[in-house]
Amino acid sequence: MADIVRQGRLQNPPFRLRGGQQLLVALMTASALMLAAPGAALASNNGTGKPGSAKTSSSGAHKEKTKVKAAASNGRSTARAGTTGRSSSAKEARGARSKKGAVEARTAVAAAAATSATAATAARATRKPASAGAIQEASNAEARLIAVYEMFGRGQTRPALAKARDLVRDYPNFQLAQLVYGDLLAAQLPPSNALPDSASIAKMRGNPAMAELHEESKRRLQALRERPPANTVPSQFLALSTRSRYAIAVDASRSRLYLFENSDKGLKLTADYYISVGKSGTDKVTEGDARTPLGVYYITSSLDPKSLKDFYGAGALPINYPNPYDVRRGKTGGGIWLHGTPPQQFARAPLASDGCVVMANPDLKQLLRKVQIGATPVVTARSLQWISQPQAEKEAQSITSAITGWKDARANGNEAQLKKFYLPDFQRISNKKAAEGISIVDDEVKYAQGKRVQLKDMSYLHWRDGDDTMVVTFGEVFEGEKSGRSRRQYWLRQGSDWKLFHEEILG
């Protein structure tokens, strides 16, 4: 764990550990063993909190590995979402496999000896971190894990061990917690003086399971260390109607999902969670590329977990990938979901899915209670940029001017002026029927009939990735009427002008 804390740059007071570098060797030994055999630490206490024999631990680890393999092999699914392309989620279930390969103890000692000196130096140089409570309403399991890290950093090894033991008891499938518990158990044992060989060191460094858990730990700690600035929002959320009670933003570089509550006072960050994305990273282009799409999306449905395979855990929330902007650029594929993990897994590696966003089941359950179908936006970005509310309002001014000009040209029956707001390949979807071309302008003028219209519940979601686009959602009520249409428009900036290329009539 000392090496994980070092790599994650968690800032703690100097470690007050006995045994110096030899203890760090023991800690790293346990880390490697836990990575090779998930569940070993839990098996070692035999449910009593008392360490068991090595034989018992080995047996427990073998059983756990067998269970995970069986669960993964049964995690196949033919579930599909949407009508565009094959489901990445279904392919993800078919492709799930358990991690393979056990690492021998001597290999662990080898790697530990190779890194113990630098770990000890880094430990002495660290400083006090922000409180674990800084993760706002974070996953209970994650908050407890961070508390264990902090106790360990303050030299409170025994209280940290007790908390870690309780954590793995409550979440026996949380592999990273098992790793930390194993580290702390190792701290109670006499250090090993065995010296490694270069082959063992190379073997340890090449262990994929160690690298994945190491990266997961580093990203969780990064989320604690690098909090979003106060009173800021992701740069995509320029304005959000209060009809959308919540909004979601995913930062792939931090393996983090941020949940915002929306009110008449604006967006407030209320929770954030560790997540996994595609095995090949982000920026999905084609079906089967194992990438998570980047862009502005909406939750389209909530799938009952009873209708899904165990692979998806607590449920699934499909998003509207490919959205109209994706289609315009020729992107393919489909079936991109926010979903949970199989019962045998608590979390997955940062890059582990076939394109979906994957959350721990307790975290997903919190999300399921809050999202609104068709109204909760989901922004997925490589790295979120955070801006102040005044800056968001300033950036919204140009699209606000375009919307006002579009509304006035329509109300005045000025077809020539109105056509300037549309691209030639403009498309409208109404009642699931598509209509193309700027001949729709005639329909708009007839629909308005010179009436004054009030636009309300405006939402502006900005996306910039070479092109500059805006997703605008609003309701409209004509003078003298009590209700009207709801629209979602997709605008593209060309030079200094905004042009409409797609519209959906929502109801």
Secondary structure, 3 states (H helix, E strand, C coil): CHHHHHHHCCCCCCCCCCCHHHHHHHHHHHHHHHHHCCCHHHHHCCCCCCCCCHHHHHHHHHHHHHHHHHHHHCCCCCCCCCCCCCEHHHHHHHHCCCCCCCCCHHHHHHHHHHHHHHHHHHHHHCCCCCCHHHCCCCCHHHHHHHHHHHHHHCCCHHHHHHHHHHHHHHCCCCHHHHHHHHHHHHCCCCCCCCCCCHHHHHHHHCCHHHHHHHHHHHHHHHHHHCCCCCCEEECCEEECCCCCCEEEEEEHHHCEEEEEEEECCEEEEEEEEEEEEECCEECCCCCCCCCECCEEEEECCCECHHHCCHHHCCCEEEECCCCHHHHHCCCCCECCEEECCCCCCCCCCCEEECCCEEECHHHHHHHHCCCCCCCCEEEEECCCCEEEHHHHHHHCHHHHHHHHHHHHHHHCCCHHHHHCCEEEEEEEEECCEEEECCCHHHHHHHHHCCCCEEEEEEEEEEEECCCEEEEEEEEEEECCCCCCCEEEEEEEEECCEEEEEEEEECC
